Amino acid sequence: MIVKDIKKDVYAIITNDWDRRLFDELIPLPQGTSYNSYFLKDEKNVLIDTSDPRTKEKLFSALKELKIEKLDYIISNHSEQDHSGAIPELLEKFENAKVITSEKGKEFIKSLLLIPDEKIVTVKDGEKINIGEKTLEFIYAPFVHWPETILTYEIKNKILFSCDLFGSHLATSRVWAGENDFLLGAKRYYAEIMMPFRKHIIKHLEKLKNYEIEIIAPSHGPVYDQPNLIINAYNEWISDNVKNCVVIPYVSMHGSINKAIDYFVKELIKKGIEAKPFNLIVTDIGELAISIVDCATVVIGTPTVLGGPHPNVFYILYIFKILRPKTKFISLIGSFLWGTNILKFIEDLLKGIDIEMIEPVIFKGYPKDEDLEKIKNLVEKIYQKHKELKLI
């Protein structure tokens, strides 16, 4: 647990969860995570977000360290339990405290935490509340990453309490994000959680241009005292710009796909295209997600299993579809022995996605010279597509 003043009478309470390795029973956490709360001391004392239930004792220890005897408002920027999980106990301890949230946030915390109506105050987009020397403005930011999410802007110190936006799943003893050294963690967080809402984030970042921001204080990971570092990174990730690279998620059961992918990677490198192969049997899904944030092309490698793709490929294609990356092209390198419908399965799974399918390569048994020639031709087609986008 870290308690650190980030401005006069503004304290970051960072509860590191060093050992957590999975979030939402889905997202790998190779570097743990943190749950960040922020205490604002004024005529009315305010706590912005709380903690995950698994670490709420550490939050209460921090409040004790700060000698907080009165809490007027608990701001629930986001209803998910890693933010809101300690609210019921806080309301028991501070009987006069009220929860401030959005209209939809009220609906959610009542449903998730069984908070009674009389303990909740709702705010509208742009509404301001004066707490003494400081004034808080509430900014509606739906779908970053739930529909009820709000951001809180503290006007005097120009601090944006950005909730999950600009966050990182990262446990660290450092409070402040140094130049560029935390951006990979932030990109991972964007890829796994924020990327499906890219169109919403574009609108929210445009809205934030109206605010002078000196500090960005997210609910996970380090705090930014150089806010343009993370804002500029987000502007690049949410843009339509893609890079001259190919992501290659693949599975090989008996070596045929391994041989084909090895050859494919070598040919891509010869053409000056960055290749990023991921063996799905051992891959960290988060690292794969990072790669598809801005690569122009994805090529799937799979054997045929009972007529369709390998089950791990099904899973990754489903993840690909719900993450909605800005990938421009997709293709397939597949193998079979006595029959296959892998292309139809993949095309059906990807229906509704705005992406161009480059003619796949599907071969029988172990890849022969003529199959490798087809893979070489696939590389040439990818090269030409990238060239048309001026990536080469």
NUDO-36328 format. One record per residue (C-alpha): residue number from 0; y, x, z. Coordinates in nm, 4 decimals. Last residue first. Example, Ala and Ser with C-alpha at 12.3 -4.5 7.8 and 13.67 -1.06 7.14 Angstrom:
<sites>
SITE   seq      north       east         up
SITE     1    -0.1060     1.3670     0.7140
SITE     0    -0.4500     1.2300     0.7800
</sites>
This chain:
<sites>
SITE   seq      north       east         up
SITE   391     0.0244     0.6368    -4.7148
SITE   390     0.1288     0.3372    -4.5039
SITE   389     0.3413     0.2082    -4.7897
SITE   388     0.1786    -0.1379    -4.7640
SITE   387     0.0466    -0.0949    -5.1202
SITE   386    -0.0881     0.2457    -5.0146
SITE   385    -0.2810     0.0858    -4.7308
SITE   384    -0.4460    -0.1525    -4.9784
SITE   383    -0.5188     0.1357    -5.2167
SITE   382    -0.6814     0.3423    -4.9411
SITE   381    -0.8857     0.0422    -4.8282
SITE   380    -1.0142    -0.0008    -5.1840
SITE   379    -1.0955     0.3708    -5.2033
SITE   378    -1.2847     0.3539    -4.8751
SITE   377    -1.4858     0.0599    -5.0077
SITE   376    -1.5671     0.2668    -5.3178
SITE   375    -1.7062     0.5415    -5.0923
SITE   374    -1.9152     0.2772    -4.9167
SITE   373    -2.0464     0.1657    -5.2566
SITE   372    -2.1354     0.5266    -5.3352
SITE   371    -2.3195     0.5477    -5.0035
SITE   370    -2.5244     0.2469    -5.1106
SITE   369    -2.6082     0.4105    -5.4451
SITE   368    -2.7190     0.7249    -5.2642
SITE   367    -2.9482     0.5312    -5.0307
SITE   366    -2.8662     0.3648    -4.7004
SITE   365    -3.1788     0.2868    -4.4924
SITE   364    -3.3117    -0.0676    -4.5330
SITE   363    -3.1331    -0.2994    -4.7742
SITE   362    -2.7560    -0.2724    -4.8200
SITE   361    -2.4470    -0.4812    -4.7492
SITE   360    -2.1081    -0.3365    -4.8460
SITE   359    -1.8193    -0.5760    -4.8027
SITE   358    -1.5490    -0.6850    -5.0490
SITE   357    -1.2160    -0.6636    -4.8634
SITE   356    -1.1436    -0.9758    -4.6596
SITE   355    -0.7711    -1.0468    -4.6191
SITE   354    -0.6507    -1.1778    -4.2825
SITE   353    -0.4714    -1.4929    -4.1724
SITE   352    -0.7305    -1.6160    -3.9232
SITE   351    -0.8337    -1.9817    -3.9458
SITE   350    -1.1964    -1.9080    -4.0265
SITE   349    -1.3084    -1.5791    -3.8723
SITE   348    -1.6367    -1.7083    -3.7306
SITE   347    -1.7315    -1.8718    -4.0608
SITE   346    -1.6615    -1.5510    -4.2542
SITE   345    -1.8667    -1.3507    -4.0050
SITE   344    -2.1683    -1.5822    -4.0210
SITE   343    -2.1442    -1.5981    -4.4001
SITE   342    -2.1366    -1.2177    -4.4246
SITE   341    -2.4316    -1.1758    -4.1879
SITE   340    -2.6573    -1.4165    -4.3783
SITE   339    -2.9450    -1.1732    -4.4293
SITE   338    -3.2944    -1.1394    -4.5715
SITE   337    -3.6015    -0.9152    -4.5671
SITE   336    -3.4626    -0.5745    -4.4626
SITE   335    -3.0975    -0.5937    -4.3652
SITE   334    -2.7899    -0.3686    -4.3333
SITE   333    -2.4201    -0.4318    -4.3026
SITE   332    -2.0848    -0.2618    -4.3648
SITE   331    -1.8176    -0.5265    -4.3350
SITE   330    -1.4510    -0.5751    -4.4176
SITE   329    -1.1195    -0.6720    -4.2628
SITE   328    -0.7578    -0.6375    -4.3730
SITE   327    -0.4088    -0.7047    -4.2345
SITE   326    -0.4570    -0.6633    -3.8591
SITE   325    -0.1688    -0.8267    -3.6664
SITE   324    -0.3967    -0.8999    -3.3717
SITE   323    -0.4989    -1.2533    -3.2752
SITE   322    -0.6655    -1.1751    -2.9403
SITE   321    -0.8752    -1.4932    -2.9716
SITE   320    -1.0226    -1.3928    -3.3083
SITE   319    -1.0907    -1.0316    -3.2142
SITE   318    -1.2658    -1.1402    -2.8936
SITE   317    -1.4876    -1.3744    -3.0993
SITE   316    -1.5516    -1.0912    -3.3444
SITE   315    -1.6426    -0.8643    -3.0526
SITE   314    -1.8949    -1.1142    -2.9175
SITE   313    -2.0605    -1.1815    -3.2508
SITE   312    -2.0795    -0.8052    -3.3055
SITE   311    -2.2568    -0.7629    -2.9726
SITE   310    -2.5013    -1.0350    -3.0835
SITE   309    -2.6019    -0.8265    -3.3938
SITE   308    -2.4963    -1.0088    -3.7087
SITE   307    -2.7008    -1.2925    -3.8565
SITE   306    -3.0414    -1.3605    -4.0112
SITE   305    -3.2496    -1.3031    -3.7002
SITE   304    -3.0622    -0.9772    -3.6306
SITE   303    -2.9114    -0.8105    -3.9375
SITE   302    -2.7620    -0.4678    -3.8779
SITE   301    -2.3914    -0.4365    -3.8069
SITE   300    -2.0817    -0.2322    -3.8897
SITE   299    -1.7476    -0.4138    -3.8825
SITE   298    -1.4450    -0.2734    -4.0651
SITE   297    -1.1003    -0.3408    -3.9175
SITE   296    -0.7829    -0.2530    -4.1080
SITE   295    -0.4103    -0.2035    -4.0517
SITE   294    -0.4314    -0.0596    -3.7020
SITE   293    -0.1546    -0.1773    -3.4654
SITE   292    -0.2966    -0.3578    -3.1638
SITE   291    -0.6550    -0.3064    -3.2871
SITE   290    -0.6839     0.0294    -3.1139
SITE   289    -0.5781    -0.0965    -2.7723
SITE   288    -0.8412    -0.3723    -2.7934
SITE   287    -1.1129    -0.1135    -2.8594
SITE   286    -1.0034     0.0798    -2.5523
SITE   285    -1.0136    -0.2421    -2.3485
SITE   284    -1.3632    -0.3232    -2.4740
SITE   283    -1.4915     0.0018    -2.3237
SITE   282    -1.7563     0.0943    -2.5803
SITE   281    -2.1160     0.1840    -2.4920
SITE   280    -2.3282    -0.0581    -2.6968
SITE   279    -2.0311    -0.1455    -2.9173
SITE   278    -2.0203     0.2005    -3.0758
SITE   277    -1.6499     0.2279    -3.1537
SITE   276    -1.5261     0.4200    -3.4592
SITE   275    -1.1521     0.4925    -3.4963
SITE   274    -1.0795     0.6441    -3.8379
SITE   273    -0.7365     0.7733    -3.9386
SITE   272    -0.6855     0.7591    -4.3140
SITE   271    -0.6039     1.0835    -4.4987
SITE   270    -0.8410     1.0150    -4.7873
SITE   269    -1.0887     1.2803    -4.6696
SITE   268    -1.0749     1.1253    -4.3225
SITE   267    -1.1792     0.7891    -4.4649
SITE   266    -1.4705     0.9530    -4.6470
SITE   265    -1.5970     1.1188    -4.3293
SITE   264    -1.5713     0.7902    -4.1356
SITE   263    -1.7673     0.5996    -4.4019
SITE   262    -2.0428     0.8638    -4.4059
SITE   261    -2.0856     0.8432    -4.0302
SITE   260    -2.0693     0.4626    -4.0525
SITE   259    -2.3499     0.4472    -4.3100
SITE   258    -2.5790     0.6836    -4.1196
SITE   257    -2.5203     0.5010    -3.7912
SITE   256    -2.5783     0.1682    -3.9698
SITE   255    -2.9233     0.2801    -4.0798
SITE   254    -3.0131     0.4504    -3.7516
SITE   253    -3.2619     0.2076    -3.5981
SITE   252    -3.0487    -0.0394    -3.4024
SITE   251    -2.6942     0.0527    -3.5033
SITE   250    -2.3964    -0.1393    -3.3673
SITE   249    -2.0405    -0.1113    -3.4951
SITE   248    -1.6705    -0.1570    -3.4210
SITE   247    -1.4770     0.0437    -3.6811
SITE   246    -1.0983     0.0451    -3.6450
SITE   245    -0.9251     0.1757    -3.9579
SITE   244    -0.5932     0.3572    -3.9529
SITE   243    -0.2728     0.3875    -4.1504
SITE   242    -0.0577     0.1967    -3.9059
SITE   241     0.0704    -0.1594    -3.8842
SITE   240     0.4209    -0.3030    -3.8508
SITE   239     0.4392    -0.6808    -3.8027
SITE   238     0.6310    -0.6320    -3.4795
SITE   237     0.4857    -0.7266    -3.1419
SITE   236     0.3623    -0.3741    -3.0662
SITE   235     0.6834    -0.2061    -3.1822
SITE   234     0.9134    -0.4331    -2.9828
SITE   233     0.6816    -0.3888    -2.6860
SITE   232     0.7224    -0.0111    -2.6984
SITE   231     1.1002    -0.0459    -2.7255
SITE   230     1.1065    -0.2751    -2.4203
SITE   229     0.8795    -0.0384    -2.2252
SITE   228     1.0938     0.2701    -2.2640
SITE   227     1.4149     0.0674    -2.2843
SITE   226     1.3717    -0.0258    -1.9192
SITE   225     1.4340     0.3259    -1.7872
SITE   224     1.4107     0.2404    -1.4168
SITE   223     1.0716     0.0877    -1.4930
SITE   222     0.8445    -0.0135    -1.2046
SITE   221     0.4791     0.0901    -1.2071
SITE   220     0.1717    -0.1305    -1.2394
SITE   219     0.1260    -0.5038    -1.2006
SITE   218     0.3794    -0.7733    -1.1085
SITE   217     0.6549    -0.6204    -1.3196
SITE   216     0.9893    -0.4790    -1.1953
SITE   215     1.2149    -0.3939    -1.4894
SITE   214     1.5293    -0.2136    -1.3755
SITE   213     1.8709    -0.1738    -1.5401
SITE   212     1.8737    -0.4944    -1.7433
SITE   211     2.1875    -0.6453    -1.8950
SITE   210     2.0716    -0.9866    -2.0127
SITE   209     2.1348    -1.1601    -2.3462
SITE   208     1.8772    -0.9365    -2.5176
SITE   207     1.6228    -1.1098    -2.2953
SITE   206     1.6188    -1.4113    -2.5281
SITE   205     1.5069    -1.1963    -2.8222
SITE   204     1.2351    -1.0541    -2.6009
SITE   203     1.1218    -1.4068    -2.5179
SITE   202     1.1075    -1.5140    -2.8830
SITE   201     0.8958    -1.2147    -2.9887
SITE   200     0.6811    -1.2704    -2.6789
SITE   199     0.5913    -1.6193    -2.7978
SITE   198     0.4759    -1.4889    -3.1368
SITE   197     0.2703    -1.2162    -2.9696
SITE   196     0.0883    -1.4585    -2.7389
SITE   195    -0.2669    -1.3469    -2.8265
SITE   194    -0.1470    -0.9865    -2.7678
SITE   193    -0.0486    -1.0398    -2.4040
SITE   192    -0.3714    -1.0044    -2.2078
SITE   191    -0.6059    -0.7373    -2.3427
SITE   190    -0.3768    -0.5631    -2.5901
SITE   189    -0.0625    -0.5850    -2.3755
SITE   188    -0.2484    -0.4490    -2.0718
SITE   187    -0.3925    -0.1660    -2.2806
SITE   186    -0.0473    -0.0936    -2.4171
SITE   185     0.0927    -0.0797    -2.0627
SITE   184    -0.1797     0.1636    -1.9590
SITE   183    -0.1028     0.3747    -2.2669
SITE   182     0.2687     0.3535    -2.1880
SITE   181     0.2394     0.5049    -1.8420
SITE   180     0.3263     0.8637    -1.9317
SITE   179     0.5953     0.7717    -2.1857
SITE   178     0.8886     0.8748    -1.9654
SITE   177     0.7959     0.8244    -1.6037
SITE   176     0.7126     0.4865    -1.4569
SITE   175     0.8456     0.4579    -1.1046
SITE   174     0.6412     0.3659    -0.7962
SITE   173     0.3896     0.6487    -0.8084
SITE   172     0.0790     0.6268    -0.5924
SITE   171    -0.1058     0.4646    -0.8795
SITE   170    -0.3387     0.1703    -0.9420
SITE   169    -0.3005     0.0600    -1.3019
SITE   168    -0.3418    -0.2699    -1.4817
SITE   167    -0.0025    -0.2432    -1.6480
SITE   166     0.2819    -0.4953    -1.6678
SITE   165     0.5632    -0.5377    -1.9241
SITE   164     0.5337    -0.9195    -1.9014
SITE   163     0.3008    -1.0071    -1.6147
SITE   162     0.5884    -1.1061    -1.3810
SITE   161     0.9163    -0.9732    -1.5224
SITE   160     1.1271    -0.9325    -1.2121
SITE   159     1.4332    -0.8287    -1.4115
SITE   158     1.6793    -0.6316    -1.2005
SITE   157     2.0486    -0.6229    -1.2892
SITE   156     2.1504    -0.5264    -0.9364
SITE   155     2.3953    -0.8137    -0.8900
SITE   154     2.2213    -1.0553    -1.1281
SITE   153     1.8663    -1.0639    -0.9973
SITE   152     1.6645    -1.2007    -1.2879
SITE   151     1.3418    -1.3915    -1.2211
SITE   150     1.0871    -1.4480    -1.4966
SITE   149     0.8984    -1.7753    -1.5331
SITE   148     0.5398    -1.8542    -1.6298
SITE   147     0.4138    -2.2134    -1.6487
SITE   146     0.2373    -2.1904    -1.9867
SITE   145     0.0220    -1.8886    -1.8891
SITE   144     0.0516    -1.5374    -2.0427
SITE   143     0.3222    -1.4683    -2.1068
SITE   142     0.2686    -1.8136    -2.2494
SITE   141     0.5870    -1.9770    -2.1267
SITE   140     0.8843    -1.7573    -2.0393
SITE   139     1.1376    -1.9757    -1.8545
SITE   138     1.4134    -1.7612    -1.7108
SITE   137     1.5246    -1.8152    -1.3530
SITE   136     1.8525    -1.6675    -1.2331
SITE   135     1.8857    -1.5201    -0.8851
SITE   134     2.2153    -1.4521    -0.7142
SITE   133     2.2693    -1.1792    -0.4577
SITE   132     2.5298    -1.1349    -0.1887
SITE   131     2.4034    -1.4497    -0.0207
SITE   130     2.0949    -1.6268    -0.1623
SITE   129     2.2638    -1.7948    -0.4592
SITE   128     2.0243    -1.9863    -0.6847
SITE   127     2.0672    -2.0020    -1.0616
SITE   126     1.9097    -2.2291    -1.3234
SITE   125     1.8604    -2.0801    -1.6684
SITE   124     1.5342    -2.2670    -1.7347
SITE   123     1.4897    -2.5319    -1.4674
SITE   122     1.3876    -2.4840    -1.1069
SITE   121     1.1280    -2.6602    -0.8927
SITE   120     1.1210    -2.6539    -0.5125
SITE   119     0.7791    -2.6796    -0.3472
SITE   118     0.6909    -2.7253     0.0217
SITE   117     0.7406    -3.1022     0.0156
SITE   116     0.4886    -3.1444    -0.2638
SITE   115     0.1953    -3.0041    -0.0641
SITE   114     0.0262    -2.6766    -0.1677
SITE   113    -0.3404    -2.7340    -0.2578
SITE   112    -0.3785    -2.3771    -0.3868
SITE   111    -0.5089    -2.4246    -0.7413
SITE   110    -0.4017    -2.7818    -0.8152
SITE   109    -0.0756    -2.7790    -0.6219
SITE   108    -0.0138    -2.4292    -0.7555
SITE   107    -0.0595    -2.5532    -1.1138
SITE   106     0.1517    -2.8694    -1.1016
SITE   105     0.4357    -2.6830    -0.9325
SITE   104     0.4117    -2.4080    -1.1931
SITE   103     0.4480    -2.6763    -1.4604
SITE   102     0.7829    -2.7742    -1.3152
SITE   101     0.8765    -2.4087    -1.2662
SITE   100     0.8547    -2.2312    -0.9299
SITE    99     1.0245    -2.1894    -0.5945
SITE    98     0.8018    -2.2139    -0.2867
SITE    97     0.9722    -2.3109     0.0375
SITE    96     0.9752    -2.1251     0.3684
SITE    95     1.0418    -2.3087     0.6945
SITE    94     0.6938    -2.2539     0.8383
SITE    93     0.6846    -1.8808     0.7776
SITE    92     0.3330    -1.7914     0.8985
SITE    91     0.1618    -2.1010     0.7592
SITE    90     0.3612    -2.0847     0.4381
SITE    89     0.2624    -1.7197     0.4011
SITE    88    -0.1043    -1.8113     0.4502
SITE    87    -0.0900    -2.0683     0.1687
SITE    86     0.1075    -1.8324    -0.0604
SITE    85    -0.1342    -1.5360    -0.0384
SITE    84    -0.3169    -1.6022    -0.3665
SITE    83    -0.0068    -1.6596    -0.5773
SITE    82     0.0144    -1.3488    -0.7914
SITE    81    -0.3523    -1.2456    -0.8264
SITE    80    -0.4212    -1.6177    -0.7901
SITE    79    -0.2658    -1.7230    -1.1189
SITE    78     0.0374    -1.9421    -1.0540
SITE    77     0.3054    -1.7245    -1.2126
SITE    76     0.6682    -1.6640    -1.1168
SITE    75     0.5990    -1.8088    -0.7735
SITE    74     0.9151    -1.7361    -0.5778
SITE    73     0.8632    -1.7547    -0.2033
SITE    72     1.1859    -1.8667    -0.0402
SITE    71     1.3316    -1.8721     0.3100
SITE    70     1.1360    -1.6004     0.4885
SITE    69     1.2345    -1.5061     0.8405
SITE    68     1.0862    -1.2493     1.0792
SITE    67     1.0523    -0.9650     0.8330
SITE    66     1.0160    -0.6384     1.0207
SITE    65     0.9717    -0.4387     0.6974
SITE    64     0.6503    -0.2924     0.8395
SITE    63     0.5377    -0.6451     0.9285
SITE    62     0.5982    -0.7581     0.5711
SITE    61     0.3952    -0.4570     0.4536
SITE    60     0.1060    -0.5462     0.6861
SITE    59     0.1142    -0.9018     0.5542
SITE    58     0.0789    -0.7673     0.2016
SITE    57    -0.2071    -0.5425     0.3064
SITE    56    -0.3876    -0.8412     0.4595
SITE    55    -0.3445    -1.0239     0.1267
SITE    54    -0.5589    -0.7699    -0.0586
SITE    53    -0.8606    -0.9784    -0.1690
SITE    52    -0.6447    -1.2918    -0.1930
SITE    51    -0.4444    -1.1343    -0.4777
SITE    50    -0.0873    -1.0814    -0.3763
SITE    49     0.2559    -1.2414    -0.3388
SITE    48     0.5207    -1.3196    -0.6001
SITE    47     0.8929    -1.2705    -0.5347
SITE    46     0.9650    -1.2838    -0.1632
SITE    45     1.3125    -1.4049    -0.0683
SITE    44     1.5230    -1.3848     0.2449
SITE    43     1.8287    -1.6085     0.2583
SITE    42     2.1395    -1.4399     0.3942
SITE    41     1.9980    -1.1338     0.2197
SITE    40     1.6825    -0.9182     0.2047
SITE    39     1.4964    -0.9371    -0.1255
SITE    38     1.1231    -0.8621    -0.0997
SITE    37     0.9297    -0.7834    -0.4169
SITE    36     0.5567    -0.8271    -0.4637
SITE    35     0.3347    -0.6135    -0.6851
SITE    34    -0.0413    -0.6499    -0.7161
SITE    33    -0.1927    -0.3245    -0.8352
SITE    32    -0.4794    -0.2345    -1.0647
SITE    31    -0.7895    -0.0182    -1.0911
SITE    30    -0.7876     0.2736    -1.3345
SITE    29    -1.0943     0.1800    -1.5426
SITE    28    -1.0106    -0.1905    -1.5079
SITE    27    -1.2363    -0.3702    -1.7571
SITE    26    -1.1295    -0.7277    -1.8435
SITE    25    -1.3877    -1.0082    -1.8226
SITE    24    -1.4816    -1.1233    -1.4738
SITE    23    -1.1143    -1.2261    -1.4431
SITE    22    -1.0468    -0.8563    -1.3814
SITE    21    -1.3179    -0.5938    -1.3561
SITE    20    -1.3178    -0.2456    -1.2018
SITE    19    -1.1412    -0.2963    -0.8704
SITE    18    -1.1649     0.0212    -0.6650
SITE    17    -0.8016     0.1287    -0.6349
SITE    16    -0.6544    -0.2132    -0.5626
SITE    15    -0.3024    -0.0906    -0.4986
SITE    14    -0.0675    -0.3225    -0.3120
SITE    13     0.2859    -0.2422    -0.4220
SITE    12     0.5600    -0.3944    -0.2088
SITE    11     0.8843    -0.3190    -0.3910
SITE    10     1.1896    -0.3630    -0.1714
SITE     9     1.5402    -0.4850    -0.2539
SITE     8     1.7883    -0.4500     0.0333
SITE     7     1.9710    -0.1666    -0.1454
SITE     6     1.7828    -0.0965    -0.4670
SITE     5     1.4250     0.0118    -0.5390
SITE     4     1.3380     0.0252    -0.1706
SITE     3     0.9738     0.1283    -0.1423
SITE     2     0.6753    -0.0132     0.0436
SITE     1     0.3475     0.1249    -0.0933
SITE     0     0.0000     0.0000     0.0000
</sites>
